[in-house]
Amino acid sequence: MSDTTTTKGIHGLGRRKTAIAQVLLTTEDKARTVNEKPFEEYFTTAIMRSIALRTLTTSSQDDVYGFRLKVQGGGKLAQAQAASLAMARALIGVDEGYKKQLRKAGLLTRDPRAKERKKPGLRGARRAPQFSKR
């Protein structure tokens, strides 16, 4: 038994930009909540919902698991992508057989892209002040 398994379910952690998502997948409770709100109420658009649930639909476990999701930081889209990664990692904890399928779909790779920091003397990360010859 791994250290991510509890009596209530299995934990997973996902990150994207500055968003962090922690998930608890359960088979007993089919409720789906995000930060103590219903899933559909938190992720209002269909695109965000499909991104967050992509892992469960790809592995055909959409009707098997319920989850409690805790997200913080970033925007809603980054939170949905972090949630997808968290669920993928939790599913791997349940059964290693999903690993090949999820890897092929690109759901186990953390997206390392993040905003580049602002540099001193510049207006942004790379944007220099306008040059004036005279």
Phi and psi in degrees as a GROMACS rama.xvg file:
@    title "Ramachandran Plot"
@    xaxis  label "Phi"
@    yaxis  label "Psi"
@TYPE xy
-79.6724  169.479  SER-2
-76.5894  -11.163  ASP-3
-89.2968  -6.19801  THR-4
-89.5588  133.765  THR-5
-123.401  177.114  THR-6
-70.8456  -24.0931  THR-7
-84.4075  -28.6627  LYS-8
170.131  -153.298  GLY-9
-127.803  137.973  ILE-10
-93.8907  152.188  HIS-11
-148.107  151.746  GLY-12
-129.854  134.513  LEU-13
-137.497  147.787  GLY-14
-132.789  150.599  ARG-15
-156.581  123.539  ARG-16
53.015  -117.658  LYS-17
-105.428  9.12889  THR-18
-87.8269  139.422  ALA-19
-126.975  131.871  ILE-20
-125.524  131.106  ALA-21
-117.448  131.237  GLN-22
-125.195  147.301  VAL-23
-123.248  106.494  LEU-24
-85.9249  131.303  LEU-25
-133.052  148.375  THR-26
-98.5376  -22.5109  THR-27
-72.9054  -48.0802  GLU-28
-103.718  117.536  ASP-29
-87.6375  3.46578  LYS-30
-67.4136  146.118  ALA-31
-123.195  110.875  ARG-32
-126.418  149.885  THR-33
-128.948  117.994  VAL-34
50.4174  46.177  ASN-35
67.1322  11.0787  GLU-36
-111.394  157.183  LYS-37
-62.0285  145.961  PRO-38
-54.6938  -46.6849  PHE-39
-68.2226  -26.5951  GLU-40
-77.4841  -33.8729  GLU-41
-78.5774  -52.2404  TYR-42
-94.7774  97.5243  PHE-43
-76.9485  -33.1517  THR-44
-92.2334  155.074  THR-45
-66.6735  -32.492  ALA-46
-65.4194  -45.5647  ILE-47
-64.4854  -38.3317  MET-48
-64.5645  -41.7238  ARG-49
-69.2433  -34.4657  SER-50
-65.881  -44.8456  ILE-51
-65.1539  -35.0187  ALA-52
-95.6243  4.61534  LEU-53
-55.6736  -39.6828  ARG-54
-62.0408  -46.882  THR-55
-69.0429  -36.2629  LEU-56
-72.5531  -35.6688  THR-57
-65.352  -38.5239  THR-58
-89.7246  4.68969  SER-59
58.8637  35.2424  SER-60
-113.694  18.3397  GLN-61
-60.3838  -38.8532  ASP-62
-94.1873  -2.29775  ASP-63
-88.93  -39.6705  VAL-64
-110.879  143.397  TYR-65
-107.586  166.166  GLY-66
-150.824  153.682  PHE-67
-115.719  121.51  ARG-68
-115.377  135.643  LEU-69
-121.889  117.069  LYS-70
-122.857  149.72  VAL-71
-154.218  152.537  GLN-72
76.2326  163.847  GLY-73
68.0705  -168.794  GLY-74
-99.0927  176.486  GLY-75
-63.4929  -38.6915  LYS-76
-66.9299  -43.4877  LEU-77
-64.4268  -34.7148  ALA-78
-66.4469  -38.6006  GLN-79
-66.2489  -40.0381  ALA-80
-67.8768  -38.2403  GLN-81
-65.6852  -37.1594  ALA-82
-64.2799  -39.1792  ALA-83
-62.131  -43.9275  SER-84
-65.2601  -40.3186  LEU-85
-62.0066  -42.7388  ALA-86
-67.0401  -36.2604  MET-87
-63.5426  -44.2555  ALA-88
-66.2776  -35.1936  ARG-89
-68.2058  -40.2821  ALA-90
-63.1255  -36.9307  LEU-91
-63.1008  -35.9378  ILE-92
-65.7536  -30.3007  GLY-93
-73.7767  -50.1513  VAL-94
-151  121.895  ASP-95
-65.6672  -14.2198  GLU-96
-64.821  -23.5484  GLY-97
-77.2629  -13.3579  TYR-98
-59.7704  -46.9235  LYS-99
-63.5561  -43.631  LYS-100
-65.4489  -44.166  GLN-101
-72.0371  -34.51  LEU-102
-65.1211  -41.8196  ARG-103
-63.5106  -35.1299  LYS-104
-79.8184  -6.20863  ALA-105
77.7405  23.5877  GLY-106
-94.2179  -4.43148  LEU-107
-103.43  -0.697845  LEU-108
-95.5244  125.658  THR-109
-77.8497  131.118  ARG-110
-80.4796  112.029  ASP-111
-82.1705  -4.57862  PRO-112
-66.1299  133.978  ARG-113
-147.549  167.019  ALA-114
-67.2004  134.281  LYS-115
-76.6473  143.485  GLU-116
-74.1783  154.344  ARG-117
-74.1648  137.068  LYS-118
-98.95  149.77  LYS-119
-67.1193  141.729  PRO-120
86.1595  -7.59235  GLY-121
-114.226  163.445  LEU-122
-83.8271  -19.8555  ARG-123
-148.93  -150.123  GLY-124
-67.5857  -38.98  ALA-125
-132.618  -16.2542  ARG-126
-71.4625  119.301  ARG-127
-90.9989  157.772  ALA-128
-62.825  153.18  PRO-129
-62.7888  136.273  GLN-130
-86.8599  132.327  PHE-131
-120.563  121.775  SER-132
-73.041  -34.7721  LYS-133
